[in-house]
Amino acid sequence: ETSTWHVCDGMAAKQSPGVLVQYIAVRGDLWRTQKWPIGALIAQGCHATTAIVHTFMDDPNVREYLADVDRMHKVVLEVDNEADLLALASSLQEGEVDHKLWIEQPENIPTCLATKPYPKSCVQNFFKKFKLFK
């Protein structure tokens, strides 16, 4: 079993604490200074979101999130660099927030991460210092 219990797991179905949201954090330096194409960065986010949803496909939050695919909510944020991405991943791990850190292969480059869908109120504090990816 890869899932760990989190205080907010299943809350949306039980108490309706707000909309379920999936956060995606993408490294801005990959396109700003390393000149990765925007399409390649979008693909990284897609890989991470697909991987986390697949990993937790039986999770109550994921099931609810996928029950209405026309109304899914995602927030795509920019982290400055690899160090910030890894620090965010560490913070999420310490907070027991399920996520997937995507590491592009074969280059072995951490590019982004995506959380499992959670009620926004349960996870938004982890992301407050980051701005929307533009």
Order of alpha helices (4+ residues) and beta strands (2+ residues): alpha-beta-alpha-alpha-alpha-beta-alpha-beta-beta-beta-alpha-beta
